[in-house]
Amino acid sequence: MLARRVERIEESATFRITDLAKKLKREGKDVISLSLGEPDFDTPMHIKEAAVKSLMRGDTHYAPAQGIPELREEIAKKLREENGLDVTAENILVTPGAKHAIFEVAQTLVDDGDEVILFDPSWVTYDACVKISGGRTVWVPTDRENGFKPVNLAEYVSDKTKLLILNSPSNPSGAVLGERELKEIADLAIDHDFYVLSDEIYEKLIYDDVKHFSIGSFDGMEDRTITVNGFSKSYAMTGWRIGYLAAPKKIMKGLMKVQSHSVSHPTTFVMYAALEALRQPQDFVEEMREEFNRRRKVIVEGLREIGFKTEIPKGAFYVFPYVGDFGSGEEVVERLLSEAYVATTPGSAFGPGNKDYIRISYAASIEDIKRALERIKKVLTESS
Ligand SMILES: Cc1ncc(COP(=O)(O)O)c(C=O)c1O
């Protein structure tokens, strides 16, 4: 009954687990949710006030499909100054969330039968976007003992490769690719003439003096990189649905067709709030990052004590441990939810090589993380 392109994809596993956790909560169970990818902080007050002001001023009508010019200017300035990208407001498309930016890129670039390279593990939505657009995902294995770096990437490139999707820092592994690794990817893209979508939504959540680097800043990459970013993670604005991309002008024409005939543009007064987020001091981002860093240490230490094998993630707010000693990822997630009332996500959602992994989000208070660790320990090591 449904169109084949929709039949090809699965419902988002992260939302499915969260729904199940909500159901248990409704039944009165004290569920600790470590499954969803959103900061547990409130959006800073000055951003909320900017939205209210904009609303009261009457910014309640249609805006330009590409996004309001002031915001595109400000985003271009940020990308030039912080990320070294050679862009102007003409290269910027403001979207209702980074997720929709990714969807639009896949719709614009990927044809039936095109191949899109993803590193295994990768965020669930990339594969779904590739499939909806008629493309085929080519999974590249990563070295799990060495920062989830891609292994033998060149072997997975073919004359059908149209796009490679990068995400550093990574959801779900927290891995960060360094300048040298990114240069190797850029060289391949140039030699084999494919595009790179670089999802940099976690760029501000990075630890241990590791530096974020934007692949679009390498010479020769300005014509073949689409850089995606947004406000959800850096400014705790997940519900506002606001993000953006920077693309070469030749691609922008196609993207504009998809955006203008689908969502038209993001909500007008939300764009004015996003403008304020960029223009005002960035203290909030640093405070949030420091808090995530504290939680990261607590959770990694606790998980290792339980017997989960895990690398220490360098960015984002997830840990992606190997749980094979306790069962498959799906079995462990099921047990943790039904016996410990702790919601996590099975690794299988993130690509074919992850069935013995689970993703744990540490976007929860230290207190909740500690309670969750105690319960996990009890269920997995003290029962039976
Ligand atoms: C890697 C990655 N990219 C993009 C997004 C979506 O961001 P947005 O809320 O801006 O759509 C997420 C959200 O979980 C993510 O993890």
The ligand as a Gaussian input file, in Angstrom:
#p B3LYP/6-31G(d) Opt

LIG

0 1
 C       24.396000      13.744000      14.096000
 C       23.128000      14.506000      14.156000
 N       22.829000      15.355000      13.159000
 C       21.684000      16.046000      13.179000
 C       20.773000      15.922000      14.215000
 C       19.473000      16.664000      14.142000
 O       19.560000      17.945000      14.566000
 P       18.330000      18.941000      14.434000
 O       17.603000      18.930000      15.748000
 O       18.946000      20.265000      14.138000
 O       17.463000      18.473000      13.317000
 C       21.045000      15.061000      15.269000
 C       20.068000      14.880000      16.359000
 O       20.081000      13.958000      17.119000
 C       22.259000      14.336000      15.242000
 O       22.568000      13.501000      16.235000

